[in-house]
Amino acid sequence: MKALVTGGGGFLGQYIVEQLVARGDQVRSLSRKIYPALDALGVEQTAGDIQDGDIVDSACTNIDVVFHTAAIAGIWGDPKTFFGINLHGTQNIISACRKHNVQKLVFSSSPSVIFDATDQNGLDESAPYPDKWLCSYPESKAAAEKLVLDANDNEHLLTCALRPHLIWGPRDQHLIPRLIDRAQSGKLRIVGDGQNLVDNVYVENAAAAHLQAANALSPNAAICGEAYFISQGQPVKCWQWINEILVDAGLAPVKKKLSFSAAWTIGSIMEWGYRLMGWQDEPRMTRFLAAQLAKNHYYEIEKAKRDFGYAPTISHEEGMKRLKESL
């Protein structure tokens, strides 16, 4: 195939690129900058902003399949930025796919699109979007996911959305570094009772799911126009896992606790204060973060197994071993 990976220089995107190259596909990347690591793989690179329709249009020329991973994530920030990149950027991708007769579009979404700050225990894809949003990231991703799924057309463009949860592994520049930084600065606290269960997915498994989904996209196939949770298939205790990562990084495990109600209240006050003052940097606590750190959030992956044969091939234990070596 001739594949375009948006965000090809990012964490997930680079692993998708590597797996595509390994199987012999021709790969193009659209990212904000040129990455030497992708040059070394022989990848054609386009540098630019996904909000620029002309750049996206050019990047989608002579492409068979698009893996759309480019996005901005976060628990705080200007809604215009989130919707500009996550929603408008996705609109540009869909328009360019239609213009250039791209056959398939696999969208990297997130389980946070259905997160409502309550315990989510083994939910499947029938769970609805929430009525209210705690931050702009999941709201903008949900809007983009809807666009992608609605764009599915068996005669022209085949689409699906994957929802990988808490992607981790070597080369991560977001989740793991943030945990380590907060632990080193003494700002990390166990929120809640420390027993909450969460899903996660090792990055190579998440990347492989994207390739499997693209392979399965064909006219009238079950996968077309559908969303899928992607994980290791077995939830872990959130704080036990975090402490395992910290110990592997040579740090002491977190022991100090903060109740969920206290964290929620602190988050509410901080959100109000930051909005009042017009501060753009991220508060140490928000309501969304408090709920993510204290509540259960794990999901069924039976639909992905059934519709495109997804199964995590790298175990949690093997992934942790590779992560420790990289740390």
Stockholm file with secondary structure:
# STOCKHOLM 1.0

chainA/1-327         MKALVTGGGGFLGQYIVEQLVARGDQVRSLSRKIYPALDALGVEQTAGDIQDGDIVDSACTNIDVVFHTAAIAGIWGDPKTFFGINLHGTQNIISACRKHNVQKLVFSSSPSVIFDATDQNGLDESAPYPDKWLCSYPESKAAAEKLVLDANDNEHLLTCALRPHLIWGPRDQHLIPRLIDRAQSGKLRIVGDGQNLVDNVYVENAAAAHLQAANALSPNAAICGEAYFISQGQPVKCWQWINEILVDAGLAPVKKKLSFSAAWTIGSIMEWGYRLMGWQDEPRMTRFLAAQLAKNHYYEIEKAKRDFGYAPTISHEEGMKRLKESL
#=GR chainA/1-327 SS CEEEEETTTSHHHHHHHHHHHHTTCEEEEEESSCCHHHHHTTCEEEESCTTCHHHHHHHTTTCSEEEECCCCCCSSSCHHHHIIIIIIHHHHHHHHHHHTTCCEEEEECCGGGGCCSSCEEEECTTCCCCSSCSSHHHHHHHHHHHHHHHTCCTTSCEEEEEEECSEESTTCSSHHHHHHHHHHTTCCCEETTSCCEECCEEHHHHHHHHHHHHHHCCTTCTTTTEEEEESCSSCEEHHHHHHHHHHHTTCCCCCCEECHHHHHHHHHHHHHHHHHHTCCSCCSCCHHHHHHHHSCEEECCHHHHHHHCCCCCSCHHHHHHHHHHHC
#=GC SS_cons         CEEEEETTTSHHHHHHHHHHHHTTCEEEEEESSCCHHHHHTTCEEEESCTTCHHHHHHHTTTCSEEEECCCCCCSSSCHHHHIIIIIIHHHHHHHHHHHTTCCEEEEECCGGGGCCSSCEEEECTTCCCCSSCSSHHHHHHHHHHHHHHHTCCTTSCEEEEEEECSEESTTCSSHHHHHHHHHHTTCCCEETTSCCEECCEEHHHHHHHHHHHHHHCCTTCTTTTEEEEESCSSCEEHHHHHHHHHHHTTCCCCCCEECHHHHHHHHHHHHHHHHHHTCCSCCSCCHHHHHHHHSCEEECCHHHHHHHCCCCCSCHHHHHHHHHHHC
//
